[in-house]
Amino acid sequence: MIDFQPGDEAGIKSVTFTAAGKYAYGYLKTENGVHRLVRISPFNSNGKRHTSFASVFVYPELDNKIRIDIDDKDLRIDVFRASGAGGQHVNKTSSAVRITHLPSKIVVQCQQEKSQYRNKEMAMKVLKARLYQLEKHKQEEKIHELHENKDEIAWGSQIRSYVLQPYQMVKDHRINLEVGDVNNVLNGGLDPFIEGVLLS
């Protein structure tokens, strides 16, 4: 986990993490888009159904063969005190790092490491990956080969729905695949959806 921002009242506001494995980006890029969850909210005393949305972005991790040149004058680097659980260093030293890439307005931050140097290193790694993806996206637009599931990431255009109430069903709207074992899917059983999208 690179960065974790808790919700204002409960849950998660945003989280950034790395995933490793053979063809990890090739598989996980199918998860780009809006995911919709329908359930009985544990935070609603009346036990009413609640709909939540999560917008997912997947970026490739760069290897040494790809160069992204970043000019130091294009960066604004802020340090601040880490928040949340994390040991004695929390709120005592300014170890957390936020980097703003001024030309693209991309902002990344990392506060999981105790070392400011390590946080900066991880944040720069994420920034390079996001800049790479931005340039790749621009090139794809020029040749009109954008992925369909990245045309519009907005509420109401979900790629998948996870319904826990009044019935249990996970449906991928891109390939009309429905799976009844919701718990298995929420615990990571995404293979049928990922493979279905890649083969469609």
Backbone as CSV, one residue per row, in Angstrom:
resi,resn,N_x,N_y,N_z,CA_x,CA_y,CA_z,C_x,C_y,C_z
1,MET,0.848,-1.191,0.000,0.000,0.000,0.000,0.885,1.242,0.000
2,ILE,0.590,2.163,-0.921,1.390,3.371,-1.060,0.739,4.545,-0.330
3,ASP,-0.581,4.655,-0.455,-1.288,5.763,0.204,-2.692,5.313,0.566
4,PHE,-3.156,5.746,1.734,-4.495,5.390,2.216,-5.133,6.618,2.843
5,GLN,-6.315,7.006,2.337,-7.047,8.144,2.879,-8.402,7.660,3.383
6,PRO,-8.617,7.657,4.717,-9.911,7.200,5.239,-11.031,8.168,4.880
7,GLY,-12.257,7.643,4.829,-13.412,8.478,4.550,-13.661,9.463,5.671
8,ASP,-14.414,10.516,5.371,-14.684,11.550,6.363,-15.425,10.993,7.571
9,GLU,-16.350,10.057,7.339,-17.114,9.474,8.434,-16.821,7.984,8.601
10,ALA,-16.680,7.274,7.499,-16.400,5.837,7.554,-15.880,5.399,6.195
11,GLY,-15.325,4.193,6.158,-14.886,3.641,4.890,-13.596,4.251,4.374
12,ILE,-13.426,4.216,3.060,-12.205,4.661,2.404,-12.518,5.773,1.414
13,LYS,-11.755,6.855,1.501,-11.887,7.938,0.532,-11.078,7.634,-0.714
14,SER,-9.830,7.207,-0.538,-9.005,6.795,-1.671,-7.864,5.928,-1.168
15,VAL,-7.400,5.046,-2.045,-6.270,4.188,-1.705,-5.464,3.922,-2.972
16,THR,-4.140,3.917,-2.829,-3.239,3.592,-3.920,-2.368,2.431,-3.484
17,PHE,-2.307,1.382,-4.316,-1.483,0.228,-3.959,-0.877,-0.374,-5.216
18,THR,0.162,-1.170,-5.012,0.800,-1.857,-6.136,0.352,-3.308,-6.161
19,ALA,0.290,-3.868,-7.356,-0.034,-5.279,-7.537,1.045,-5.886,-8.421
20,ALA,1.587,-7.030,-8.008,2.677,-7.656,-8.756,2.260,-9.052,-9.203
21,GLY,2.804,-9.481,-10.336,2.512,-10.807,-10.849,2.671,-10.822,-12.354
22,LYS,2.628,-12.019,-12.919,2.778,-12.162,-14.367,1.588,-11.533,-15.083
23,TYR,1.879,-10.619,-15.998,0.854,-9.903,-16.781,-0.124,-9.141,-15.885
24,ALA,0.356,-8.653,-14.733,-0.529,-7.992,-13.764,-1.284,-6.825,-14.395
25,TYR,-0.570,-5.942,-15.104,-1.255,-4.787,-15.703,-2.210,-5.223,-16.807
26,GLY,-1.797,-6.190,-17.610,-2.648,-6.654,-18.703,-3.983,-7.180,-18.211
27,TYR,-3.959,-7.865,-17.072,-5.205,-8.374,-16.499,-5.985,-7.273,-15.775
28,LEU,-5.297,-6.545,-14.903,-6.005,-5.622,-14.012,-6.523,-4.372,-14.710
29,LYS,-6.012,-4.047,-15.902,-6.512,-2.853,-16.593,-7.987,-3.009,-16.960
30,THR,-8.492,-4.253,-16.947,-9.915,-4.460,-17.225,-10.794,-3.933,-16.091
31,GLU,-10.179,-3.645,-14.940,-10.935,-3.139,-13.792,-11.097,-1.623,-13.824
32,ASN,-10.501,-0.955,-14.819,-10.680,0.489,-14.978,-12.155,0.824,-15.141
33,GLY,-12.648,1.751,-14.344,-14.040,2.169,-14.490,-14.723,2.356,-13.154
34,VAL,-16.040,2.507,-13.219,-16.841,2.744,-12.021,-17.496,1.441,-11.571
35,HIS,-17.340,1.133,-10.286,-17.923,-0.064,-9.690,-19.025,0.365,-8.720
36,ARG,-20.165,-0.321,-8.781,-21.349,0.058,-7.995,-21.691,-1.054,-6.998
37,LEU,-21.891,-0.660,-5.728,-22.233,-1.606,-4.666,-23.586,-1.239,-4.058
38,VAL,-24.488,-2.221,-3.982,-25.801,-2.019,-3.359,-25.905,-2.965,-2.175
39,ARG,-26.153,-2.427,-0.987,-26.197,-3.244,0.221,-27.026,-2.546,1.294
40,ILE,-27.266,-3.271,2.390,-27.856,-2.658,3.579,-26.716,-1.951,4.294
41,SER,-26.803,-0.647,4.440,-25.709,0.115,5.023,-25.571,-0.179,6.514
42,PRO,-24.365,-0.544,6.970,-24.154,-0.757,8.406,-24.168,0.553,9.186
43,PHE,-24.188,1.686,8.468,-24.179,2.992,9.119,-25.565,3.637,9.123
44,ASN,-26.575,2.884,8.636,-27.946,3.400,8.603,-28.762,2.651,9.646
45,SER,-29.215,3.376,10.678,-29.949,2.742,11.782,-31.296,2.180,11.333
46,ASN,-31.826,2.652,10.197,-33.117,2.175,9.698,-32.976,0.940,8.811
47,GLY,-31.740,0.503,8.578,-31.520,-0.700,7.778,-31.925,-0.554,6.331
48,LYS,-31.759,0.634,5.780,-32.139,0.862,4.388,-31.005,0.505,3.433
49,ARG,-31.402,0.218,2.175,-30.393,-0.076,1.166,-29.602,1.190,0.844
50,HIS,-28.339,0.987,0.530,-27.456,2.115,0.227,-26.620,1.758,-0.998
51,THR,-26.457,2.710,-1.890,-25.647,2.503,-3.093,-24.354,3.300,-2.985
52,SER,-23.228,2.626,-3.182,-21.916,3.272,-3.150,-21.227,3.071,-4.497
53,PHE,-20.332,3.997,-4.827,-19.577,3.901,-6.073,-18.090,4.010,-5.780
54,ALA,-17.289,3.293,-6.542,-15.833,3.403,-6.469,-15.300,3.555,-7.886
55,SER,-14.490,4.570,-8.087,-13.875,4.789,-9.393,-12.462,4.205,-9.348
56,VAL,-12.191,3.240,-10.224,-10.928,2.508,-10.214,-10.073,2.903,-11.411
57,PHE,-8.801,3.221,-11.148,-7.831,3.513,-12.196,-6.659,2.555,-12.033
58,VAL,-6.195,1.990,-13.132,-5.061,1.069,-13.106,-3.964,1.629,-14.008
59,TYR,-2.759,1.775,-13.452,-1.627,2.309,-14.205,-0.527,1.260,-14.261
60,PRO,0.233,1.227,-15.360,1.335,0.254,-15.429,2.528,0.703,-14.607
61,GLU,3.253,-0.251,-14.043,4.502,0.067,-13.368,5.610,0.050,-14.413
62,LEU,6.427,1.079,-14.415,7.440,1.215,-15.454,8.666,0.366,-15.158
63,ASP,9.259,-0.177,-16.213,10.537,-0.866,-16.038,11.656,0.061,-16.504
64,ASN,12.877,-0.415,-16.413,14.031,0.428,-16.715,14.157,0.765,-18.194
65,LYS,13.394,0.091,-19.044,13.483,0.323,-20.483,12.697,1.556,-20.918
66,ILE,11.824,2.033,-20.074,10.975,3.181,-20.417,11.459,4.392,-19.643
67,ARG,11.680,5.484,-20.362,12.178,6.696,-19.719,11.099,7.777,-19.728
68,ILE,10.822,8.300,-18.546,9.941,9.458,-18.406,10.791,10.560,-17.788
69,ASP,11.092,11.595,-18.577,11.929,12.692,-18.090,11.065,13.736,-17.396
70,ILE,11.386,14.010,-16.140,10.654,15.006,-15.357,11.623,16.104,-14.952
71,ASP,11.306,17.332,-15.326,12.145,18.483,-14.988,11.835,18.923,-13.556
72,ASP,12.872,19.088,-12.754,12.682,19.478,-11.352,11.888,20.769,-11.211
73,LYS,12.030,21.680,-12.164,11.320,22.966,-12.060,9.817,22.806,-12.289
74,ASP,9.407,21.646,-12.806,7.984,21.379,-13.027,7.319,20.739,-11.808
75,LEU,8.102,20.554,-10.728,7.572,19.880,-9.552,7.439,20.818,-8.363
76,ARG,6.350,20.644,-7.599,6.236,21.275,-6.293,6.148,20.144,-5.275
77,ILE,7.121,20.121,-4.363,7.194,19.041,-3.376,6.881,19.594,-1.991
78,ASP,5.838,19.044,-1.384,5.433,19.454,-0.041,5.627,18.278,0.904
79,VAL,6.096,18.569,2.097,6.203,17.544,3.130,5.249,17.894,4.264
80,PHE,4.697,16.874,4.870,3.746,17.103,5.963,3.779,15.915,6.900
81,ARG,3.128,16.053,8.012,3.113,14.984,9.002,2.114,13.911,8.597
82,ALA,2.547,12.666,8.715,1.670,11.553,8.375,0.504,11.498,9.351
83,SER,-0.610,10.943,8.875,-1.793,10.841,9.735,-2.204,9.386,9.846
84,GLY,-2.944,9.071,10.878,-3.455,7.723,11.068,-2.464,6.831,11.776
85,ALA,-2.846,5.542,11.874,-2.008,4.578,12.580,-0.704,4.380,11.836
86,GLY,0.367,4.218,12.575,1.638,4.008,11.901,2.840,4.078,12.808
87,GLY,2.666,4.168,14.108,3.821,4.139,15.001,4.174,5.498,15.563
88,GLN,5.325,5.554,16.233,5.707,6.760,16.957,6.067,7.923,16.054
89,HIS,6.438,7.631,14.786,6.834,8.733,13.901,5.648,9.582,13.466
90,VAL,4.417,9.038,13.597,3.236,9.749,13.127,3.051,11.052,13.904
91,ASN,2.801,12.132,13.183,2.517,13.455,13.742,3.705,14.058,14.500
92,LYS,4.889,13.447,14.397,6.055,14.011,15.064,7.088,14.522,14.066
93,THR,7.182,13.834,12.915,8.112,14.280,11.880,7.357,14.444,10.569
94,SER,7.824,15.360,9.741,7.193,15.592,8.443,7.761,14.599,7.439
95,SER,7.312,13.350,7.533,7.845,12.299,6.667,6.994,12.086,5.417
96,ALA,5.724,12.503,5.456,4.844,12.318,4.302,5.218,13.303,3.197
97,VAL,5.041,12.861,1.947,5.451,13.677,0.795,4.298,13.777,-0.199
98,ARG,4.081,15.004,-0.674,3.106,15.244,-1.741,3.835,15.932,-2.895
99,ILE,3.708,15.381,-4.098,4.365,15.940,-5.277,3.306,16.388,-6.278
100,THR,3.399,17.643,-6.702,2.503,18.183,-7.721,3.300,18.409,-8.998
101,HIS,2.867,17.775,-10.090,3.488,18.000,-11.395,2.732,19.150,-12.049
102,LEU,3.340,20.324,-12.067,2.647,21.549,-12.450,2.080,21.525,-13.874
103,PRO,2.812,21.063,-14.886,2.247,21.087,-16.244,0.986,20.240,-16.406
104,SER,0.961,19.066,-15.764,-0.178,18.162,-15.932,-1.201,18.275,-14.810
105,LYS,-0.839,18.982,-13.723,-1.697,19.125,-12.532,-1.890,17.798,-11.796
106,ILE,-1.078,16.799,-12.092,-1.163,15.511,-11.396,-0.570,15.657,-10.000
107,VAL,-1.289,15.152,-9.000,-0.828,15.198,-7.615,-0.747,13.769,-7.086
108,VAL,0.407,13.410,-6.532,0.578,12.100,-5.898,1.161,12.308,-4.509
109,GLN,0.882,11.385,-3.606,1.460,11.494,-2.274,1.667,10.118,-1.675
110,CYS,2.596,10.052,-0.755,2.887,8.810,-0.049,3.222,9.152,1.394
111,GLN,2.640,8.396,2.324,2.902,8.646,3.745,3.043,7.344,4.529
112,GLN,3.222,6.234,3.801,3.242,4.946,4.482,4.600,4.591,5.086
113,GLU,5.664,5.166,4.517,7.004,4.848,5.011,7.414,5.826,6.124
114,LYS,8.302,5.377,7.018,8.796,6.257,8.086,9.776,7.290,7.544
115,SER,10.446,6.934,6.459,11.465,7.802,5.880,10.870,8.739,4.842
116,GLN,11.183,10.043,4.970,10.745,11.007,3.964,11.340,10.657,2.601
117,TYR,12.576,10.191,2.601,13.244,9.819,1.350,12.495,8.686,0.655
118,ARG,12.094,7.651,1.419,11.368,6.520,0.832,9.993,6.943,0.333
119,ASN,9.326,7.818,1.078,8.028,8.315,0.639,8.160,9.102,-0.657
120,LYS,9.205,9.913,-0.754,9.430,10.681,-1.982,9.729,9.749,-3.148
121,GLU,10.520,8.728,-2.890,10.883,7.767,-3.927,9.644,7.042,-4.454
122,MET,8.765,6.614,-3.546,7.536,5.921,-3.956,6.592,6.863,-4.693
123,ALA,6.483,8.109,-4.208,5.608,9.090,-4.861,6.106,9.389,-6.278
124,MET,7.416,9.501,-6.464,7.975,9.753,-7.791,7.701,8.580,-8.726
125,LYS,7.738,7.378,-8.179,7.463,6.186,-8.981,6.027,6.211,-9.488
126,VAL,5.095,6.581,-8.604,3.686,6.670,-8.999,3.492,7.803,-10.007
127,LEU,4.157,8.936,-9.791,4.043,10.071,-10.710,4.511,9.676,-12.105
128,LYS,5.643,8.991,-12.191,6.157,8.574,-13.497,5.166,7.640,-14.190
129,ALA,4.573,6.739,-13.424,3.598,5.808,-13.998,2.377,6.556,-14.517
130,ARG,1.930,7.571,-13.769,0.753,8.323,-14.188,1.053,9.201,-15.402
131,LEU,2.255,9.762,-15.466,2.646,10.554,-16.632,2.773,9.662,-17.865
132,TYR,3.303,8.470,-17.659,3.401,7.510,-18.761,2.010,7.174,-19.291
133,GLN,1.093,6.914,-18.366,-0.267,6.566,-18.772,-0.940,7.735,-19.473
134,LEU,-0.669,8.956,-19.010,-1.243,10.151,-19.634,-0.775,10.266,-21.079
135,GLU,0.522,10.085,-21.303,1.061,10.169,-22.662,0.541,9.031,-23.532
136,LYS,0.441,7.851,-22.945,-0.084,6.704,-23.690,-1.532,6.958,-24.105
137,HIS,-2.291,7.566,-23.209,-3.688,7.886,-23.496,-3.790,8.889,-24.640
138,LYS,-2.915,9.902,-24.638,-2.921,10.900,-25.711,-2.627,10.259,-27.058
139,GLN,-1.672,9.339,-27.070,-1.326,8.662,-28.318,-2.488,7.823,-28.827
140,GLU,-3.148,7.138,-27.902,-4.283,6.298,-28.295,-5.414,7.140,-28.862
141,GLU,-5.616,8.342,-28.293,-6.654,9.221,-28.813,-6.359,9.610,-30.260
142,LYS,-5.080,9.856,-30.541,-4.695,10.277,-31.885,-4.979,9.198,-32.918
143,ILE,-4.820,7.946,-32.537,-5.042,6.871,-33.494,-6.409,6.201,-33.283
144,HIS,-7.236,6.793,-32.464,-8.623,6.349,-32.243,-8.715,4.890,-31.797
145,GLU,-7.838,4.512,-30.882,-7.859,3.151,-30.358,-8.018,3.141,-28.841
146,LEU,-8.848,4.026,-28.347,-9.121,4.061,-26.908,-9.894,2.821,-26.480
147,HIS,-9.590,2.345,-25.303,-10.385,1.254,-24.745,-11.798,1.754,-24.471
148,GLU,-12.792,0.955,-24.816,-14.179,1.370,-24.655,-14.518,1.671,-23.198
149,ASN,-13.956,0.912,-22.275,-14.306,1.105,-20.866,-13.596,2.289,-20.242
150,LYS,-12.801,3.043,-21.046,-12.158,4.228,-20.520,-12.686,5.490,-21.203
151,ASP,-13.676,5.329,-22.072,-14.220,6.497,-22.762,-14.842,7.491,-21.783
152,GLU,-15.557,6.959,-20.801,-16.261,7.838,-19.870,-16.307,7.188,-18.508
153,ILE,-15.561,7.736,-17.572,-15.610,7.231,-16.202,-16.398,8.240,-15.378
154,ALA,-17.668,7.953,-15.191,-18.550,8.883,-14.480,-19.668,8.082,-13.835
155,TRP,-20.325,8.699,-12.833,-21.437,8.037,-12.159,-22.523,7.717,-13.192
156,GLY,-23.096,6.541,-13.067,-24.135,6.134,-13.996,-23.579,5.332,-15.159
157,SER,-22.271,5.214,-15.264,-21.663,4.443,-16.357,-20.825,3.316,-15.779
158,GLN,-21.350,2.643,-14.747,-20.582,1.610,-14.071,-20.309,0.430,-14.992
159,ILE,-19.146,-0.193,-14.794,-18.804,-1.372,-15.564,-19.311,-2.632,-14.876
160,ARG,-19.470,-2.550,-13.543,-19.896,-3.738,-12.799,-20.722,-3.336,-11.587
161,SER,-21.746,-4.125,-11.276,-22.584,-3.889,-10.099,-22.489,-5.086,-9.163
162,TYR,-22.357,-4.767,-7.868,-22.309,-5.783,-6.822,-23.551,-5.579,-5.956
163,VAL,-24.542,-6.439,-6.114,-25.814,-6.274,-5.403,-25.894,-7.314,-4.289
164,LEU,-26.015,-6.827,-3.038,-26.147,-7.719,-1.887,-27.574,-7.768,-1.363
165,GLN,-28.376,-6.748,-1.678,-29.783,-6.673,-1.269,-30.583,-6.018,-2.391
166,PRO,-31.799,-6.467,-2.687,-32.595,-7.509,-2.015,-32.242,-8.931,-2.474
167,TYR,-31.387,-9.064,-3.492,-30.900,-10.367,-3.934,-29.382,-10.264,-4.027
168,GLN,-28.720,-11.376,-4.296,-27.259,-11.359,-4.379,-26.817,-11.694,-5.806
169,MET,-26.140,-10.726,-6.412,-25.709,-10.912,-7.795,-24.619,-9.907,-8.135
170,VAL,-23.574,-10.373,-8.816,-22.565,-9.480,-9.383,-22.725,-9.545,-10.892
171,LYS,-22.876,-8.373,-11.516,-23.079,-8.340,-12.973,-22.081,-7.393,-13.610
172,ASP,-21.367,-7.912,-14.610,-20.484,-7.073,-15.414,-21.287,-6.606,-16.621
173,HIS,-21.512,-5.289,-16.699,-22.405,-4.744,-17.722,-21.772,-4.726,-19.105
174,ARG,-20.454,-4.884,-19.182,-19.792,-4.868,-20.486,-19.996,-6.164,-21.250
175,ILE,-20.088,-7.285,-20.529,-20.196,-8.589,-21.187,-21.432,-9.357,-20.724
176,ASN,-22.290,-8.688,-19.912,-23.522,-9.297,-19.408,-23.271,-10.613,-18.665
177,LEU,-22.171,-10.662,-17.935,-21.855,-11.846,-17.132,-22.394,-11.648,-15.725
178,GLU,-23.164,-12.631,-15.239,-23.731,-12.582,-13.898,-23.207,-13.740,-13.056
179,VAL,-22.822,-13.424,-11.816,-22.320,-14.434,-10.879,-23.077,-14.284,-9.566
180,GLY,-23.583,-15.389,-9.036,-24.387,-15.332,-7.823,-23.586,-15.386,-6.530
181,ASP,-22.358,-15.902,-6.583,-21.540,-16.026,-5.374,-20.842,-14.683,-5.096
182,VAL,-21.583,-13.755,-4.497,-21.091,-12.398,-4.265,-19.875,-12.390,-3.345
183,ASN,-19.921,-13.186,-2.281,-18.826,-13.189,-1.313,-17.506,-13.606,-1.954
184,ASN,-17.554,-14.591,-2.827,-16.337,-15.031,-3.508,-15.756,-13.914,-4.373
185,VAL,-16.633,-13.198,-5.067,-16.177,-12.093,-5.923,-15.569,-10.983,-5.074
186,LEU,-16.247,-10.601,-3.990,-15.744,-9.528,-3.138,-14.461,-9.931,-2.421
187,ASN,-14.207,-11.223,-2.307,-12.962,-11.703,-1.698,-11.859,-11.899,-2.734
188,GLY,-12.117,-11.469,-3.975,-11.055,-11.497,-4.977,-11.278,-12.418,-6.152
189,GLY,-12.413,-13.086,-6.221,-12.677,-14.001,-7.331,-13.091,-13.267,-8.594
190,LEU,-12.140,-12.557,-9.208,-12.431,-11.711,-10.368,-12.092,-12.368,-11.707
191,ASP,-11.486,-13.544,-11.668,-11.007,-14.164,-12.906,-12.068,-14.281,-14.004
192,PRO,-13.300,-14.743,-13.694,-14.295,-14.863,-14.779,-14.589,-13.529,-15.463
193,PHE,-14.572,-12.429,-14.696,-14.852,-11.112,-15.265,-13.666,-10.625,-16.092
194,ILE,-12.459,-10.761,-15.523,-11.264,-10.297,-16.229,-11.090,-11.062,-17.535
195,GLU,-11.197,-12.386,-17.461,-11.031,-13.203,-18.670,-12.141,-12.954,-19.662
196,GLY,-13.357,-12.741,-19.150,-14.490,-12.494,-20.038,-14.315,-11.202,-20.827
197,VAL,-13.827,-10.158,-20.179,-13.610,-8.874,-20.858,-12.473,-9.005,-21.867
198,LEU,-11.383,-9.667,-21.471,-10.236,-9.809,-22.379,-10.578,-10.630,-23.612
199,LEU,-11.477,-11.585,-23.466,-11.837,-12.462,-24.587,-13.010,-11.945,-25.407
200,SER,-13.653,-10.867,-24.927,-14.833,-10.361,-25.644,-14.446,-9.573,-26.884
